[in-house]
Amino acid sequence: MSYKALLFAGLAWMATTPQVAASPPDVAFDCKSMPEVCTNMCWAVRCASPTFPQTLNWDNPSEDIKKERRKSAGCQKGNKCNKGKKGPGHRGGVYTSCDEYPFASTSDSVFPNGHQVSRCVPPIENSRQGNALKNTYARFKKQGFKSHSLQIAFGNPGSPGVNYCNNQPCKNDGFEVQDGMIKKRAEEPLFKFYKTSSGMVLGSLTAIDTPSNFTREVGEEEQVAAQFEAWRETVDGEEVHVMSDVVLEEMPFDEAMKSFNQGE
């Protein structure tokens, strides 16, 4: 599809879709370090049937409640992704961990009527996603919140191995599971892309305020320039490297595509 066609489709979709107030993300997942997990999240918010929002509700649930929510998503212990198991979306190999969206730590995972999306992913990627969320929830708790809205965004959405975050066609690759089956989706809403001060590109269906400050984790191989404020936080006994970044402006689609290609 050409850029003009994508732009026209995006404008048409925006005209028929209720717009919500823009705000900076609470957590920006680095898709470079978790391409399979980002693929699952982007399918869930853009391509699933029904889709889910990018702004969720963290309700600080107990472990028992999270266990029930994972079971509803098909990600309970002994699920389809585990070694020796079978079922829709099973992949084998290194894809032995079940990733669900919305997260079990949010009440959106039980409304409306479940419908969570799941995908078999490498365990290391699920751990990286979980650590990013734990760090975000720790900030909420330090501020005294027992529940809080959670807006997510996708950092480096054009990284190798990432699907659906880069406005690719919503054609199920055979591993996206919803309601226990491989579902298809005809509608294809389009992500917007945003420049940040650090050079990370953010992808989001939800509008983001520009300019706006946000806090994010530093990528494993990322070098933080001297002008940025960066620090380390302790979350569940582990040290996490975080930084303050700024969403500068929305990027034209072709400029975003060019930056993705240069990063390959």
Residue frames as qw, qx, qy, qz and C-alpha x, y, z in Angstrom:
[[0.000, 0.889, 0.458, 0.000, 0.00, 0.00, 0.00],
 [0.408, 0.522, -0.036, 0.749, 1.42, 3.44, -0.91],
 [0.231, -0.154, -0.458, 0.844, 2.05, 6.18, 1.64],
 [0.296, -0.085, -0.131, -0.942, -0.82, 8.27, 0.22],
 [0.634, -0.264, -0.614, -0.388, -3.19, 5.34, 0.47],
 [0.531, -0.258, -0.672, 0.447, -2.10, 4.66, 4.04],
 [0.059, -0.055, -0.249, 0.965, -2.50, 8.33, 4.93],
 [0.459, -0.175, -0.336, -0.803, -5.98, 8.45, 3.40],
 [0.661, -0.287, -0.687, -0.093, -7.00, 5.28, 5.23],
 [0.406, -0.182, -0.577, 0.684, -5.64, 6.65, 8.50],
 [0.137, -0.023, 0.081, -0.987, -7.52, 9.93, 8.16],
 [0.581, -0.228, -0.497, -0.603, -10.74, 8.12, 7.29],
 [0.623, -0.274, -0.706, 0.197, -10.37, 5.87, 10.32],
 [0.239, -0.115, -0.431, 0.863, -9.66, 8.83, 12.62],
 [0.292, -0.158, -0.172, -0.927, -12.75, 10.64, 11.35],
 [0.712, -0.286, -0.456, -0.451, -14.99, 7.79, 12.49],
 [0.689, -0.183, -0.601, 0.362, -13.18, 6.98, 15.73],
 [0.380, -0.908, -0.135, -0.114, -13.79, 8.89, 19.01],
 [0.502, 0.507, -0.395, 0.579, -10.62, 10.72, 20.02],
 [0.665, -0.651, -0.316, 0.186, -9.43, 10.73, 23.64],
 [0.149, -0.967, 0.208, -0.003, -7.33, 13.28, 25.48],
 [0.739, 0.456, -0.391, 0.305, -3.65, 12.93, 24.67],
 [0.551, -0.777, 0.292, -0.084, -1.08, 12.23, 27.37],
 [0.235, 0.618, -0.750, -0.003, 2.49, 10.84, 27.56],
 [0.830, -0.063, -0.541, -0.119, 2.86, 7.07, 28.03],
 [0.658, -0.665, 0.289, -0.202, 3.41, 5.55, 31.46],
 [0.662, -0.329, 0.628, 0.244, 5.55, 2.79, 29.95],
 [0.576, 0.669, -0.324, -0.340, 7.21, 2.58, 26.54],
 [0.902, -0.134, 0.399, 0.096, 8.20, -0.99, 25.73],
 [0.014, 0.670, -0.597, -0.441, 11.46, -1.36, 23.80],
 [0.906, 0.306, 0.106, -0.274, 10.40, -3.55, 20.89],
 [0.441, 0.661, -0.607, 0.019, 14.02, -4.07, 19.89],
 [0.038, -0.355, 0.874, -0.330, 14.48, -6.29, 22.96],
 [0.408, 0.186, 0.818, -0.360, 11.03, -7.92, 22.86],
 [0.248, 0.168, -0.528, -0.795, 9.86, -8.20, 19.22],
 [0.280, -0.255, -0.901, -0.210, 7.52, -11.15, 19.79],
 [0.129, -0.514, -0.655, 0.539, 5.88, -9.54, 22.82],
 [0.125, 0.412, -0.044, -0.901, 5.41, -6.25, 20.94],
 [0.237, -0.024, -0.761, -0.603, 3.92, -8.19, 18.04],
 [0.224, -0.432, -0.869, 0.092, 1.34, -9.66, 20.43],
 [0.059, -0.553, -0.412, 0.721, 0.50, -6.30, 22.03],
 [0.146, 0.310, -0.315, -0.885, 0.18, -4.54, 18.68],
 [0.235, -0.213, -0.857, -0.407, -2.10, -7.27, 17.37],
 [0.183, -0.500, -0.772, 0.347, -4.25, -6.89, 20.49],
 [0.005, 0.599, 0.253, -0.760, -4.68, -3.12, 20.23],
 [0.207, 0.457, -0.366, -0.784, -4.88, -2.87, 16.45],
 [0.381, 0.197, -0.757, -0.492, -5.89, -6.16, 14.84],
 [0.049, 0.101, 0.955, -0.273, -7.77, -8.33, 17.35],
 [0.436, -0.293, -0.439, -0.729, -11.53, -8.90, 17.36],
 [0.023, 0.983, 0.143, 0.115, -12.45, -7.21, 19.63],
 [0.490, 0.492, -0.325, 0.642, -9.45, -4.93, 20.03],
 [0.564, -0.636, -0.386, 0.359, -8.23, -3.61, 23.37],
 [0.049, 0.989, -0.022, 0.135, -7.19, -0.07, 24.37],
 [0.595, 0.396, -0.402, 0.572, -3.64, 1.11, 24.97],
 [0.175, -0.450, 0.428, -0.764, -4.77, 2.78, 28.17],
 [0.620, -0.244, -0.745, -0.032, -5.51, 0.06, 30.72],
 [0.486, -0.711, 0.116, -0.495, -6.42, 0.06, 34.41],
 [0.455, 0.208, -0.768, 0.400, -3.82, -1.29, 36.83],
 [0.626, -0.585, -0.123, -0.501, -5.71, -2.41, 39.95],
 [0.056, -0.541, 0.745, -0.386, -2.86, -3.96, 41.98],
 [0.875, -0.152, -0.231, -0.397, -4.47, -7.42, 42.01],
 [0.661, -0.485, 0.562, -0.106, -3.50, -10.31, 44.28],
 [0.035, -0.375, 0.873, 0.308, -1.54, -13.26, 42.91],
 [0.381, 0.277, 0.871, -0.137, -4.71, -15.39, 42.99],
 [0.447, 0.744, 0.248, -0.430, -6.59, -12.85, 40.86],
 [0.191, 0.686, -0.550, -0.436, -3.70, -12.64, 38.39],
 [0.250, -0.129, 0.953, 0.113, -3.68, -16.44, 38.19],
 [0.461, 0.522, 0.676, -0.241, -7.38, -16.45, 37.26],
 [0.355, 0.814, -0.069, -0.454, -6.83, -13.76, 34.64],
 [0.014, 0.513, -0.783, -0.352, -3.97, -15.71, 33.06],
 [0.366, 0.153, 0.917, -0.036, -6.22, -18.78, 33.00],
 [0.460, 0.704, 0.379, -0.386, -8.90, -16.76, 31.19],
 [0.287, 0.785, -0.376, -0.400, -6.29, -15.80, 28.60],
 [0.964, 0.239, -0.114, 0.004, -5.11, -19.40, 28.18],
 [0.380, 0.662, -0.509, 0.398, -1.79, -18.60, 29.86],
 [0.756, -0.562, 0.211, -0.260, -2.23, -20.70, 33.00],
 [0.311, -0.528, 0.788, 0.055, 0.42, -23.16, 34.20],
 [0.491, 0.081, 0.857, 0.137, 0.69, -26.00, 31.70],
 [0.474, 0.682, 0.131, -0.541, -0.57, -23.83, 28.82],
 [0.828, 0.537, 0.159, 0.002, -0.27, -24.37, 25.06],
 [0.318, 0.864, -0.375, 0.109, 3.17, -22.75, 24.92],
 [0.537, -0.612, 0.572, -0.097, 4.87, -25.00, 27.45],
 [0.168, 0.430, -0.861, -0.215, 7.19, -27.79, 26.38],
 [0.035, 0.071, 0.997, -0.028, 5.29, -30.94, 25.45],
 [0.341, 0.510, 0.557, -0.560, 1.93, -29.15, 25.18],
 [0.197, 0.253, 0.679, 0.661, -0.26, -28.54, 22.11],
 [0.119, 0.740, 0.559, -0.355, -3.11, -26.28, 21.04],
 [0.387, 0.841, 0.250, 0.283, -3.89, -23.28, 18.80],
 [0.005, 0.960, -0.217, 0.175, -0.83, -21.04, 18.62],
 [0.814, -0.446, 0.302, 0.215, 1.66, -23.67, 19.85],
 [0.428, 0.839, -0.330, -0.070, 5.11, -23.08, 18.32],
 [0.952, -0.115, -0.032, 0.282, 7.68, -25.18, 20.14],
 [0.575, 0.481, -0.166, 0.641, 11.37, -24.33, 20.10],
 [0.292, 0.033, -0.413, 0.862, 12.23, -21.27, 22.20],
 [0.332, -0.335, -0.163, -0.867, 8.62, -20.02, 22.24],
 [0.455, -0.236, -0.846, 0.145, 7.66, -21.64, 25.54],
 [0.073, -0.296, -0.510, 0.804, 6.24, -18.65, 27.46],
 [0.065, 0.666, 0.693, 0.267, 2.65, -17.42, 27.11],
 [0.115, -0.101, -0.112, 0.982, 2.19, -13.65, 26.79],
 [0.047, 0.671, 0.739, 0.040, -1.28, -12.16, 27.31],
 [0.023, -0.018, -0.009, 1.000, -2.80, -8.77, 26.57],
 [0.149, -0.842, 0.231, -0.464, -4.34, -7.06, 28.42],
 [0.281, 0.369, -0.773, 0.434, -1.94, -7.84, 31.25],
 [0.570, -0.412, -0.709, 0.053, -3.09, -9.95, 34.20],
 [0.325, -0.253, -0.418, 0.809, -2.18, -6.97, 36.40],
 [0.198, 0.029, -0.096, -0.975, -5.00, -4.90, 34.85],
 [0.478, 0.290, 0.650, -0.515, -8.77, -5.16, 35.24],
 [0.524, 0.498, -0.292, -0.626, -9.17, -4.88, 31.46],
 [0.138, 0.257, -0.943, -0.162, -8.20, -8.56, 31.27],
 [0.130, 0.297, 0.919, -0.226, -11.68, -9.48, 32.49],
 [0.324, 0.719, 0.409, -0.460, -13.76, -6.88, 30.60],
 [0.731, -0.003, 0.108, -0.674, -15.55, -7.24, 28.32],
 [0.966, 0.019, 0.124, -0.228, -15.95, -10.98, 28.91],
 [0.754, -0.308, 0.459, 0.356, -12.25, -11.75, 28.73],
 [0.680, 0.723, 0.109, 0.057, -11.29, -12.12, 25.04],
 [0.325, -0.789, 0.411, 0.322, -7.61, -11.60, 25.93],
 [0.729, 0.615, -0.298, -0.030, -5.08, -12.12, 23.16],
 [0.695, -0.554, 0.439, 0.134, -2.16, -14.50, 23.71],
 [0.668, 0.652, -0.359, -0.003, 1.00, -15.53, 21.87],
 [0.916, -0.276, 0.041, 0.286, 3.81, -17.99, 22.56],
 [0.237, 0.911, -0.261, 0.213, 7.03, -15.99, 23.02],
 [0.633, 0.237, -0.567, 0.471, 10.58, -16.56, 24.34],
 [0.576, -0.640, -0.450, 0.236, 10.67, -16.46, 28.17],
 [0.460, -0.186, -0.085, 0.864, 13.35, -13.73, 28.18],
 [0.031, -0.355, -0.321, -0.878, 11.03, -11.38, 26.33],
 [0.510, -0.651, -0.501, -0.254, 8.18, -12.00, 28.76],
 [0.621, -0.459, -0.318, 0.551, 10.59, -11.26, 31.61],
 [0.287, 0.048, 0.085, 0.953, 11.64, -7.96, 30.02],
 [0.274, -0.527, -0.425, -0.683, 8.01, -6.93, 29.61],
 [0.636, -0.603, -0.479, 0.048, 7.26, -7.93, 33.20],
 [0.550, -0.276, -0.211, 0.759, 10.22, -5.94, 34.53],
 [0.069, 0.274, 0.212, 0.936, 9.11, -2.82, 32.63],
 [0.470, -0.596, -0.449, -0.471, 5.66, -3.13, 34.17],
 [0.678, -0.488, -0.426, 0.348, 7.01, -3.80, 37.69],
 [0.397, -0.047, -0.084, 0.913, 9.12, -0.65, 37.45],
 [0.172, -0.407, -0.308, -0.843, 6.10, 1.39, 36.37],
 [0.616, -0.586, -0.482, -0.208, 3.88, -0.03, 39.13],
 [0.617, -0.296, -0.368, 0.630, 6.62, 0.71, 41.68],
 [0.123, 0.157, 0.025, 0.980, 6.43, 4.40, 40.71],
 [0.449, -0.508, -0.428, -0.598, 2.64, 4.31, 41.11],
 [0.706, -0.490, -0.490, 0.146, 2.97, 2.78, 44.59],
 [0.472, -0.093, -0.249, 0.841, 5.59, 5.32, 45.66],
 [0.120, -0.256, -0.131, -0.950, 3.02, 8.00, 44.83],
 [0.309, 0.051, 0.658, -0.685, 0.47, 6.26, 47.03],
 [0.633, 0.154, -0.312, -0.692, -1.75, 4.88, 44.27],
 [0.553, -0.060, 0.804, -0.211, -3.64, 1.61, 44.81],
 [0.615, 0.486, 0.593, 0.185, -4.93, 1.73, 41.23],
 [0.030, -0.663, 0.223, 0.714, -4.00, 3.87, 38.24],
 [0.750, 0.635, 0.065, -0.176, -4.55, 4.20, 34.51],
 [0.601, -0.375, 0.556, 0.435, -1.70, 2.66, 32.52],
 [0.601, 0.758, -0.032, -0.250, -0.98, 4.10, 29.08],
 [0.737, -0.224, 0.493, 0.405, 1.49, 2.11, 26.99],
 [0.476, 0.796, -0.220, -0.302, 3.41, 2.91, 23.82],
 [0.948, 0.104, 0.197, 0.226, 5.75, 0.97, 21.57],
 [0.143, -0.845, 0.382, 0.346, 9.38, 2.06, 21.37],
 [0.043, -0.449, 0.786, 0.422, 11.40, 1.23, 18.25],
 [0.754, 0.253, 0.454, -0.402, 8.31, -0.36, 16.58],
 [0.702, 0.627, -0.253, -0.225, 10.17, -0.86, 13.30],
 [0.294, -0.581, 0.759, 0.009, 12.76, -3.20, 14.82],
 [0.426, 0.233, -0.818, -0.310, 13.47, -6.53, 13.08],
 [0.220, -0.136, -0.955, 0.146, 11.00, -9.26, 13.96],
 [0.201, 0.340, 0.513, -0.762, 8.21, -6.89, 15.04],
 [0.005, -0.342, -0.759, -0.554, 4.88, -7.29, 13.24],
 [0.161, -0.742, -0.635, -0.141, 1.66, -5.23, 13.27],
 [0.337, -0.715, -0.197, 0.581, 3.34, -2.29, 15.10],
 [0.218, -0.325, 0.401, 0.828, 4.57, -0.89, 11.80],
 [0.552, 0.441, 0.095, -0.701, 1.07, -0.79, 10.24],
 [0.050, 0.165, -0.917, -0.360, 1.62, -4.11, 8.48],
 [0.597, -0.174, -0.472, -0.625, -1.57, -5.84, 7.25],
 [0.550, -0.298, 0.562, -0.541, -3.65, -7.45, 10.01],
 [0.822, 0.173, -0.480, -0.252, -3.14, -10.94, 8.62],
 [0.763, -0.528, 0.332, -0.172, -2.87, -13.44, 11.47],
 [0.280, 0.615, -0.734, -0.070, 0.50, -15.20, 11.23],
 [0.783, -0.057, -0.603, -0.138, -1.02, -18.29, 12.82],
 [0.505, -0.034, -0.654, 0.562, 0.24, -17.60, 16.35],
 [0.197, -0.177, 0.247, -0.932, -2.17, -14.92, 17.60],
 [0.280, -0.335, -0.899, -0.020, -4.83, -16.64, 19.72],
 [0.288, -0.110, 0.240, -0.921, -8.09, -15.14, 20.98],
 [0.775, -0.023, 0.200, -0.599, -11.02, -17.01, 22.50],
 [0.723, -0.176, 0.668, 0.003, -9.07, -20.23, 22.01],
 [0.744, 0.478, 0.425, 0.191, -8.71, -19.87, 18.24],
 [0.389, -0.130, 0.319, 0.854, -6.67, -18.19, 15.50],
 [0.263, 0.788, 0.464, -0.308, -8.86, -15.19, 14.71],
 [0.439, 0.324, 0.370, 0.752, -8.80, -12.94, 11.65],
 [0.040, -0.715, -0.288, 0.636, -9.35, -9.20, 11.42],
 [0.489, 0.631, 0.442, 0.409, -10.48, -7.17, 8.42],
 [0.030, -0.990, -0.064, -0.126, -10.24, -3.60, 9.78],
 [0.765, 0.038, -0.129, 0.630, -6.74, -2.15, 9.92],
 [0.163, -0.985, -0.056, 0.008, -6.46, 1.08, 11.96],
 [0.671, 0.507, -0.213, 0.498, -3.06, 2.74, 11.66],
 [0.619, -0.530, -0.213, 0.540, -0.45, 3.66, 14.24],
 [0.160, 0.965, -0.102, 0.181, 0.91, 7.18, 14.52],
 [0.812, -0.007, -0.205, 0.546, 4.64, 7.62, 15.10],
 [0.221, -0.973, -0.014, -0.060, 6.40, 10.17, 17.29],
 [0.545, 0.514, -0.403, 0.526, 9.93, 11.55, 17.58],
 [0.654, -0.726, -0.158, 0.142, 11.60, 11.62, 20.98],
 [0.060, -0.937, 0.343, 0.017, 14.60, 13.61, 22.17],
 [0.590, -0.467, 0.647, 0.125, 16.66, 10.45, 22.58],
 [0.242, 0.393, -0.720, -0.519, 15.99, 9.22, 19.04],
 [0.221, 0.179, 0.953, -0.105, 13.61, 6.41, 20.04],
 [0.355, -0.124, -0.446, -0.812, 10.55, 6.31, 17.80],
 [0.333, 0.130, 0.759, -0.544, 7.24, 5.72, 19.57],
 [0.261, -0.181, -0.732, -0.603, 4.29, 4.02, 17.90],
 [0.150, 0.251, 0.708, -0.643, 0.79, 4.55, 19.28],
 [0.029, -0.543, -0.725, -0.423, -2.85, 4.35, 18.23],
 [0.289, -0.836, -0.408, 0.225, -3.62, 6.69, 21.13],
 [0.285, 0.837, -0.041, 0.464, -2.65, 10.32, 20.57],
 [0.682, -0.336, -0.276, 0.589, 0.34, 11.51, 22.62],
 [0.084, -0.976, -0.087, 0.180, 0.81, 15.08, 23.85],
 [0.706, 0.193, 0.070, 0.678, 3.66, 16.94, 22.18],
 [0.435, 0.393, -0.749, 0.310, 5.89, 18.02, 23.67],
 [0.759, -0.542, 0.031, -0.359, 5.61, 15.91, 26.82],
 [0.010, -0.567, 0.790, -0.231, 8.00, 14.28, 29.27],
 [0.939, -0.164, -0.124, -0.275, 7.92, 10.58, 30.03],
 [0.364, -0.602, 0.706, -0.077, 10.06, 8.10, 31.95],
 [0.922, 0.261, -0.207, -0.197, 11.28, 4.90, 30.31],
 [0.842, -0.361, 0.326, 0.232, 13.74, 2.08, 30.79],
 [0.117, 0.750, -0.549, -0.351, 17.11, 2.32, 29.10],
 [0.918, 0.299, -0.203, -0.161, 17.66, -0.39, 26.48],
 [0.903, -0.331, 0.149, 0.228, 20.23, -3.08, 27.25],
 [0.694, 0.090, 0.228, 0.677, 22.70, -1.80, 24.63],
 [0.133, 0.899, 0.263, 0.323, 21.55, 1.83, 24.65],
 [0.495, -0.032, -0.221, 0.839, 24.03, 4.61, 25.39],
 [0.111, -0.885, -0.437, 0.114, 22.45, 7.55, 27.25],
 [0.397, 0.598, -0.006, 0.696, 23.71, 10.92, 26.03],
 [0.358, -0.071, -0.483, 0.796, 25.06, 13.31, 28.67],
 [0.198, -0.206, -0.021, -0.958, 22.21, 15.80, 28.31],
 [0.664, -0.352, -0.483, -0.449, 19.59, 13.28, 29.53],
 [0.425, -0.477, 0.553, -0.534, 18.74, 12.64, 33.15],
 [0.784, 0.030, -0.601, -0.149, 19.19, 8.95, 33.95],
 [0.359, -0.507, 0.603, -0.500, 19.14, 7.07, 37.22],
 [0.416, 0.024, -0.908, -0.040, 18.75, 3.62, 38.74],
 [0.631, -0.342, 0.161, -0.677, 15.75, 2.40, 40.70],
 [0.023, -0.158, 0.972, -0.171, 15.45, -0.73, 42.82],
 [0.725, -0.027, -0.138, -0.674, 12.38, -2.81, 41.98],
 [0.970, -0.159, -0.022, -0.180, 11.80, -6.06, 43.88],
 [0.738, -0.515, 0.345, 0.267, 15.46, -6.14, 44.84],
 [0.698, 0.242, 0.394, 0.546, 16.71, -5.60, 41.28],
 [0.135, -0.585, 0.079, 0.796, 18.32, -2.43, 39.94],
 [0.513, 0.639, 0.537, 0.201, 16.64, -0.90, 36.88],
 [0.300, -0.207, 0.202, 0.909, 18.23, 1.76, 34.66],
 [0.229, 0.780, 0.582, 0.013, 15.67, 4.43, 33.69],
 [0.300, -0.048, 0.147, 0.941, 15.78, 7.84, 32.03],
 [0.256, 0.699, 0.371, -0.555, 13.67, 10.91, 31.37],
 [0.334, 0.153, 0.632, 0.682, 12.78, 11.39, 27.72],
 [0.264, 0.487, 0.173, -0.814, 10.63, 13.87, 25.76],
 [0.486, 0.501, 0.683, 0.215, 8.04, 13.21, 23.05],
 [0.182, -0.297, 0.179, 0.920, 8.80, 15.99, 20.56],
 [0.475, 0.388, -0.120, -0.781, 6.36, 15.75, 17.66],
 [0.842, 0.269, 0.440, -0.157, 4.41, 13.42, 15.42],
 [0.255, -0.385, 0.678, 0.572, 6.43, 11.98, 12.52],
 [0.659, 0.404, -0.256, -0.581, 5.18, 11.68, 8.93],
 [0.958, -0.009, 0.261, -0.121, 4.69, 8.04, 8.00],
 [0.798, 0.538, -0.164, 0.217, 7.41, 8.03, 5.32],
 [0.056, 0.754, -0.511, 0.408, 9.93, 9.59, 7.73],
 [0.718, -0.400, 0.484, -0.301, 9.17, 6.90, 10.32],
 [0.965, 0.235, 0.115, 0.009, 9.63, 4.18, 7.70],
 [0.529, 0.716, -0.337, 0.306, 12.96, 5.70, 6.66],
 [0.255, -0.678, 0.568, -0.391, 14.21, 5.73, 10.26],
 [0.895, -0.161, 0.368, -0.194, 13.23, 2.07, 10.69],
 [0.880, 0.452, -0.044, 0.139, 15.11, 1.06, 7.53],
 [0.258, 0.775, -0.446, 0.366, 18.21, 2.96, 8.65],
 [0.518, -0.565, 0.527, -0.367, 18.16, 1.08, 11.95],
 [0.987, 0.070, 0.083, -0.120, 18.28, -2.38, 10.32]]
